[in-house]
């Protein structure tokens, strides 16, 4: 190859690199948030796909989408006639935090398990107390009668 041919090839590669790099840099396509495995399965099933889960993943998936346990306290039947018993429903769940999960993913799972009433309130507390980077991996038993502060203390 001649010297001018080599310069032309190098110039073409440089121009192509600049064009592709600027297209990627200035692209305004929104960056999508990554979904957990359970969320992906739900989304795929909602649009009509059938999802087969292998045995290794099935235990983890069942834990993620398992219905929360509802505890209802026993009511004493010897109450006076003018006193009515108030029933309080307390939800309990096992929160499984895996490596790579964000505080938003954790808040979403807590909402699905009826442990918290507001994802935004939980995320605000996690952010203001600088705990978003200190959430530990593992399994945590949480109840809906816990405060956000107690939940944050347990998982971080």
Number of C-alpha atoms within 10 A of each C-alpha: 5 7 8 9 10 11 11 12 12 12 12 12 12 11 12 12 12 12 12 10 12 11 11 11 9 8 9 8 7 6 6 6 8 11 12 15 13 15 16 13 17 14 13 13 12 10 8 8 11 10 11 8 11 8 9 8 10 12 11 14 16 11 15 21 14 13 14 17 15 15 12 11 11 8 11 7 7 6 10 8 6 5 7 9 11 8 10 11 13 17 19 19 24 18 20 17 20 14 9 9 16 16 20 16 18 20 21 18 21 23 16 17 24 20 24 22 15 14 17 12 13 23 19 12 15 23 13 9 11 10 17 18 11 12 20 17 15 12 13 15 12 19 22 20 14 13 13 19 12 11 19 18 12 13 19 13
